[in-house]
Amino acid sequence: MSDSTTANADQPSVVYGSGRRTDAAIPRPGLELHKSNVAVVVTDPQNDFLSPQGVTWGVVGQNVTENKTVENIGQLLAASKENDVPLFISPHYYYPQDHKWHFEGALERLMHDIKMFDRPSALDLTDFTGSGADWLEQYKPFINDGETVITSPHKIYGPETNDLVLQLRKRGIDQVILAGMSANLCVESHLRELLEQGFEVAVVGDATAAAQVPGYDGYEAAMTNFRFLASDLWSAEEAVEQLSAL
């Protein structure tokens, strides 16, 4: 295992984006990967989050750019395929019936208002290609290869409303390398539920990003909670190294 999995007083600061944090004060259990039961899970690798044409780019774009999130997710997707590690995608789609909910939380309301991830129905792909709900074009060879597991959509933030845990369990997987969008929403919610379900989870801190608006920094909030909760917090480079060593 690399030094990233061992906490000690001499451990250097970890830097992602514009943030800097020192790890010595918090235990770092680490994650010793076993090829037979590890998977890469990526949430919402979709245009509305990761493309300059996406509806959220105005609030996430700077953080996506600083972190090189698009490139780092791409490295993780490639490494999963190159090293024969199962890849799972947990997407976000909204159908017309979802816009008839009687109540929403703050960002649920926003997502509905800006028509984020909209599709005409679960069985209708009209105008899907290139839409905000579609994958980034450069990710399609990895996701649409017939091997990647694409779960049913999560509806708010966590996998409680989709079949991700079922799909992982059916493959005998209990270790997850987690990345995707958005850091303090879907990624963190997936982390929390996977931990409650008994999975070991390492989060790839620069293969995610979040909204940053005056007075609120979703990425910094997520990074704090990732370190408090996850088995480990890796960079994309560290994650690729770990996968390549299997």
Order of alpha helices (4+ residues) and beta strands (2+ residues): beta-beta-beta-alpha-alpha-alpha-beta-alpha-alpha-beta-alpha-beta-alpha-beta-beta-beta-alpha-beta-alpha
